[in-house]
């Protein structure tokens, strides 16, 4: 007898940080998801996920088509625009679609079957599972695949330092002054130790700053990536081959992925970090997963990788199984 593999949608607004989390959880559950990048018309985009009146006509997939059945067995959304879709799928499917929302949905968690949110989001509830950081696909197999796919990086001199650059947000500003100070510290370490740099910028890094970084690291051994003009994205290879990782303090996703490698992770934050991000940094620092760039190289023992995704997937699976058993019992009464 062939068992039925549950169908799954991984829903986001297409932002890499949101999509990666939804897909990572789906795959950790052993499900091949339909990756759905939704587009919302105004005012539903601005007020998602609160405004539901007329929302069905305002939601489109990446190809401009409306969403239609058959609805999935499980929907995993990440981000507030995806939260509007996961919220509605619960009702559209007559509660046959089990809905999981990643990150604070900014409404009552009871609008979903389950919410997975980092501790610094500060939400609680009987149906809330709390993580430390962002869910991700980084594990030993993922790192091994990255090394296999980018073998040339192994030829660069050690220590290989991956440098992951994000962009300004409300909690921290990444500007010319910040980058000049970061480059100065990395150059000083390179003068003492040698080695090479594996530098990557994100979509949020302004092009002018990316150009400055390219020029600054152009005289050192290594590789620089800022987009398709530099070839295939070597991010997995960077994390796989790096001896240590330096991450700007603005990105929960990049910090979480770096800490999941089990390698020393450093950040540089010359200004006090503000808001919820400060609590996240404190959690990582307290567990030994995150160090300051100015800390001595010979620090405390390296903790195990911050491998949350598999453990959280198991908790999700247990809740989903229990919900299914409860529904079967109710239907039999």
C-alpha positions, 0 to 999 in steps of 0.5 A: 500500500502506497502511503500518501505524502502530505502536500505542502506550500511554503509561502512568503513574499519572496524575500530570501530571509522569509522564503528560506525559513519556510522552505527549511522547515518544510524540508526538515519535515521531509516534505517537498514544498510548493514554493509560493511567492505571494503578491498582495494589492493595496491596501491588503499589503499594508495591513496584512494579515489583519485585513481579510475582507476581500483579500481573496481577490487581492492575493496572487502568486508570482505568476499573477494567478489567484490561489485556488484548490486543491489546498495543501495538507499543511501551509508554512508561511513566513512574514506578515504578508504570508500570514494573511495567506496562511490565515485564510487557508485555514478557513478556505480549506474548512480547517483541513489545511494545517497552518504554521506561521513563522515569525510574529504574525502581529495578530493573535497566534490563535489565528493559526494552528501553530506559530514558530517565533524567535524568543526576541519577538516576545510572543507567547501562547499555547500554540507558540513554539519559540526558537532562538534565531531564524530557521535555516537549512544549514547542517553537516550535509548542507555544508558538505554539499557546499564544499563539494560544489565549490572545491576551488575555495579550498585552495585559498590560504588559511585561515579563511574568513567569511565576511557576510555583509547586510544592510542598515535597519532600524537597529543598526546602521551599515554605512561608509563609516561602519565599513571603514572601521570593519575593514580596518580591523580585518586588515589588521588581523590579516597583517598578523595572520595572513589567510584569505577573505570570502566576502559576500554582500546581500540584496540589502547592501547598497551598490555603492558600498558593495563597490567600496568593499570590492576595492578594499578586499581586492588586494587580499587573497580570496573571493568577492561576490555581490551578484550574478556578475560574479558567477554562481552564488558561493554562499554555501561554499563560503560557510563550508570552507570558512575557518571563521565567519564575520557577520554584520550585526543587522541580519538575524538570518545570516547570524543564525546560519553562521552559528549553525555551522559550528564555527567561530562567529564574530560580529562588529557593532561599534554602536549599541544595538537597539530594539529586539535585535539586542535581545537576540545578540545577547542570547547568542553571546550568552550561549557562546555562539557569537563573539565580538570582533575585537575579542581575543582569538583564543576565547572560550571553547566553541559550543555545538552548532546552533542547530534548531531547525531539525528539533523544531521540525520534530515539535511541529510534527508532533503537534500536527500529528496530535491535531490530526488524531484529534480531528479524527476523533471528533469526526468519529463522534 
